[in-house]
Amino acid sequence: NLVRKLDNAEERAECKKLKKELEETRGFVFEERPNEAIDVPVEDEESPSSEPRGSPRDT
């Protein structure tokens, strides 16, 4: 029974370690990517807004 508890503790520690690593790598991905992800929509929004909303083409 004691051995089983020890195994469980080791597995939990390993699991926590892996979770932490996963969160760190995820954080990395999100820290690096937002600029790329945000820049594209911002550029898309700027193009139409450079013309007035009720542009002559609409009439």
DRENGU-813857 format. One line per 10 residues: their letters; for each residue x, y, z of N, C-alpha, C, O. Coordinates in Angstrom, 1 decimal. Example, Ala and Ser with C-alpha at 12.3 -4.5 7.8 and 13.67 -1.06 7.14 Angstrom:
2
AS> 13.2/-5.7/7.8/12.3/-4.5/7.8/13.2/-3.3/7.8/14.2/-3.3/8.5 ~ 12.8/-2.2/7.1/13.7/-1.1/7.1/12.9/0.0/7.9/13.4/1.1/8.0
This chain:
59
NLVRKLDNAE> 0.8/-1.2/0.0/0.0/0.0/0.0/0.9/1.3/0.0/0.6/2.2/-0.7 ~ 1.9/1.2/0.8/2.8/2.4/0.9/3.5/2.6/-0.5/3.7/3.7/-0.9 ~ 3.9/1.5/-1.1/4.5/1.6/-2.4/3.6/2.3/-3.4/4.0/3.1/-4.2 ~ 2.3/1.9/-3.4/1.3/2.4/-4.3/1.2/3.9/-4.1/1.1/4.7/-5.0 ~ 1.2/4.4/-2.8/1.1/5.8/-2.5/2.3/6.5/-3.1/2.2/7.6/-3.6 ~ 3.5/5.9/-2.9/4.7/6.5/-3.4/4.6/6.7/-4.9/5.0/7.8/-5.4 ~ 4.2/5.7/-5.6/4.0/5.7/-7.1/3.1/6.9/-7.4/3.3/7.7/-8.3 ~ 2.0/6.9/-6.7/1.0/8.0/-7.0/1.6/9.4/-6.8/1.4/10.2/-7.7 ~ 2.4/9.5/-5.8/3.0/10.8/-5.5/3.9/11.2/-6.6/4.0/12.3/-7.1 ~ 4.7/10.2/-7.1/5.7/10.4/-8.2/4.9/10.8/-9.5/5.3/11.7/-10.2
ERAECKKLKK> 3.8/10.0/-9.7/3.0/10.3/-10.9/2.4/11.7/-10.9/2.4/12.4/-11.9 ~ 1.9/12.1/-9.7/1.4/13.4/-9.6/2.4/14.5/-9.8/2.2/15.5/-10.5 ~ 3.6/14.3/-9.2/4.7/15.3/-9.4/5.0/15.4/-10.9/5.2/16.5/-11.4 ~ 5.1/14.2/-11.6/5.4/14.2/-13.0/4.3/14.9/-13.8/4.6/15.7/-14.7 ~ 3.1/14.7/-13.4/1.9/15.3/-14.1/2.0/16.8/-14.0/1.8/17.5/-14.9 ~ 2.2/17.2/-12.7/2.3/18.7/-12.5/3.4/19.3/-13.3/3.2/20.4/-13.9 ~ 4.5/18.6/-13.3/5.7/19.1/-14.1/5.3/19.2/-15.6/5.6/20.3/-16.2 ~ 4.7/18.2/-16.1/4.3/18.2/-17.5/3.3/19.3/-17.8/3.4/20.1/-18.8 ~ 2.3/19.5/-16.9/1.3/20.5/-17.1/2.0/21.9/-17.1/1.7/22.7/-17.9 ~ 2.9/22.1/-16.2/3.6/23.4/-16.1/4.4/23.7/-17.4/4.3/24.8/-17.9
ELEETRGFVF> 5.1/22.6/-17.9/5.8/22.8/-19.2/4.9/23.1/-20.3/5.1/24.0/-21.1 ~ 3.7/22.4/-20.3/2.7/22.7/-21.4/2.2/24.1/-21.3/2.1/24.8/-22.3 ~ 1.9/24.5/-20.1/1.4/25.9/-20.0/2.4/26.9/-20.4/2.1/27.9/-21.0 ~ 3.7/26.6/-20.1/4.8/27.6/-20.4/4.9/27.6/-22.0/5.1/28.7/-22.5 ~ 4.9/26.5/-22.6/5.0/26.5/-24.1/3.8/27.1/-24.7/3.9/27.8/-25.7 ~ 2.6/26.9/-24.1/1.4/27.5/-24.7/1.6/29.0/-24.5/1.2/29.8/-25.5 ~ 2.0/29.5/-23.4/2.2/30.9/-23.1/3.1/31.5/-24.2/2.9/32.6/-24.7 ~ 4.2/30.7/-24.5/5.2/31.2/-25.5/4.5/31.4/-26.8/4.6/32.4/-27.5 ~ 3.7/30.4/-27.2/3.0/30.5/-28.5/2.1/31.7/-28.5/2.1/32.4/-29.5 ~ 1.3/31.9/-27.5/0.4/33.0/-27.5/1.2/34.4/-27.4/0.7/35.4/-27.9
EERPNEAIDV> 2.3/34.4/-26.7/3.1/35.6/-26.7/3.7/36.0/-28.0/3.7/37.2/-28.4 ~ 4.1/35.0/-28.8/4.7/35.3/-30.1/3.7/35.6/-31.1/3.9/36.4/-32.0 ~ 2.6/34.9/-31.1/1.6/34.9/-32.2/0.7/36.1/-32.3/0.4/36.6/-33.3 ~ 0.2/36.7/-31.1/-0.8/37.7/-31.2/-0.5/38.8/-32.2/-1.4/39.3/-32.9 ~ 0.8/39.3/-32.2/1.1/40.3/-33.2/0.7/40.0/-34.6/0.1/40.8/-35.3 ~ 1.1/38.8/-35.0/0.7/38.3/-36.4/-0.8/38.3/-36.5/-1.4/38.7/-37.5 ~ -1.4/37.7/-35.5/-2.9/37.4/-35.6/-3.6/38.8/-35.6/-4.6/38.9/-36.3 ~ -3.1/39.7/-34.8/-3.8/41.0/-34.6/-3.5/41.9/-35.8/-4.4/42.6/-36.3 ~ -2.3/41.9/-36.3/-1.9/42.8/-37.4/-2.8/42.6/-38.6/-3.2/43.6/-39.3 ~ -3.1/41.4/-38.9/-3.9/41.1/-40.1/-5.3/41.7/-40.1/-5.6/42.5/-41.0
PVEDEESPSS> -6.1/41.4/-39.0/-7.4/42.1/-39.0/-7.3/43.6/-38.9/-8.2/44.3/-39.5 ~ -6.4/44.1/-38.2/-6.3/45.6/-38.1/-6.0/46.2/-39.5/-6.7/47.2/-39.9 ~ -5.2/45.6/-40.3/-5.0/46.0/-41.7/-6.3/45.9/-42.5/-6.6/46.9/-43.2 ~ -7.0/44.8/-42.3/-8.2/44.7/-43.1/-9.2/45.7/-42.7/-10.0/46.3/-43.5 ~ -9.3/46.1/-41.4/-10.2/47.1/-40.9/-9.8/48.5/-41.5/-10.7/49.3/-41.8 ~ -8.5/48.8/-41.5/-8.1/50.1/-42.0/-8.4/50.3/-43.4/-8.8/51.5/-43.8 ~ -8.3/49.3/-44.3/-8.6/49.5/-45.7/-10.0/50.1/-46.0/-10.1/51.1/-46.6 ~ -11.0/49.4/-45.5/-12.4/49.9/-45.8/-12.6/51.3/-45.1/-13.3/52.1/-45.6 ~ -12.1/51.4/-43.9/-12.4/52.6/-43.1/-11.6/53.9/-43.7/-12.0/55.0/-43.3 ~ -10.7/53.6/-44.6/-10.0/54.8/-45.2/-11.0/55.5/-46.2/-10.8/56.7/-46.5
EPRGSPRDT> -12.0/54.8/-46.7/-13.0/55.4/-47.5/-14.2/55.7/-46.5/-14.4/54.9/-45.5 ~ -15.0/56.7/-46.8/-16.1/57.0/-45.9/-17.1/55.8/-46.0/-17.2/55.2/-47.0 ~ -17.9/55.6/-44.9/-18.8/54.5/-44.9/-19.8/54.6/-46.0/-20.1/53.6/-46.7 ~ -20.4/55.7/-46.2/-21.4/55.9/-47.3/-20.7/56.3/-48.5/-20.9/57.4/-49.0 ~ -19.8/55.5/-49.0/-19.0/55.8/-50.2/-19.9/56.0/-51.4/-20.9/55.3/-51.5 ~ -19.4/56.8/-52.4/-20.2/57.0/-53.6/-20.6/55.7/-54.3/-21.6/55.6/-55.0 ~ -19.7/54.6/-54.2/-20.0/53.3/-54.8/-21.3/52.7/-54.3/-22.0/52.1/-55.1 ~ -21.7/53.0/-53.0/-22.9/52.4/-52.5/-24.2/53.0/-53.1/-25.2/52.3/-53.1 ~ -24.1/54.2/-53.5/-25.3/54.9/-54.0/-25.7/54.6/-55.5/-26.7/55.1/-56.0
